């Protein structure tokens, strides 16, 4: 990334949460610093948050069960919130969901703030809710999330299995905002991660300005449905 184009850089610490309104015409570049990170993400139309990322439409419209470069994140209105414009990983999990307090306690044991201060055990659901509250939202606004840098394989019987080592140190994924998108993130571990230790990983964020999607943009032309999604999104901003 051209350093002169970067508007903002920040590190999201292990087990921490973050939110930002990613403006149309900017992109969020996310870097796995150590390798093995998991970044849970929710997406909303900032102007009308009842419009939000829709996992079923995203997968069925593009005939996929993973996210990588060339794919997009659909809202429940058929518009495109973000496009995946760069990716060195090749597989990001859209189906694994997020951890909750009971799961984290059963896997890693209890570790409260009173006992461990900032090293207490955090779960993704609570982290999402704490961040959503900053924007006047709550439990009813939770939706299916994306887990960037993680891979979940599904066998012929429908069993889901976490694939360790999917992301290496320095791997990146970049999301271009097609709408003014409220992005909610946390770095809690994936709920299916078999690691018996509580070891969330940090990620690096960078925001820069980018040009709009051209007529031959790879995300626009990867599927006929995506062309229609971009048209609906562009009409929204007329």
C-alpha positions, 0 to 999 in steps of 0.5 A: 500500500502506498504510504502517502495514500493511507488516511488512518492506521491502527492496531486492534489488540488481541481480544479487542473490538473496533468500529468505524464508518467506512466511507464509500470511496475508501478501503480497509486493509487488514493485516494478520500480524502474527499469523493465525488471527481471527477477525469477526466482522459485522456490516451495516448501512450507516444511513439506515442500519436496518439494512445489514450484511446478509450471509445467505444472499452473499453466498447463494448469489455468488455460488460460494461457501467462502470469501476471497478476492473478487467476491462481495458482501451483499446487504439484505436489500440486494445492494453491495456493502463492501467488495473484497479487492485484495486477498493473500489468504484465499479463504475467509469463513462466512458460516462459522458464527461467533463465540459466546461467554459460555463457550469461552468459559467452557473452553478456556476457563474463567478469567474475569476483569477483576482477576486479570484486568485487561487480560480477562477472557473475552467472547465475540458476541459480547464484544460485538454487543459492546461495540454496537451499543456505541451506535445505538444498537443492541441484541436485535441488531446482531446478524451472521458475521464473517470470520476473516483469516479463518477457514472452516471446511464442511464434509459430505455429512455436513460436519464443520471443521476448523482448519488451523494455519489458514492465515500466515504472518503478513497475510492481508485482505482489503475491503472496498466500501461500496456504501457508507458502511458501519464496520464492527470488528473484534479479534476474539478466537473462532468458536471452532478453533481447537486451540485449548489456550486462550490466545487471540491475535492482533490485526493491523488496520489501514484505511485509504482512498480508492477509486470507484468500481469501474465497468470491468472491475473484477468484483463487478464482473465475477458474477452476473448477480454482482453486476445487478448489485452494483447497479442497485448500489449506484442508483442508491447514491444518485 
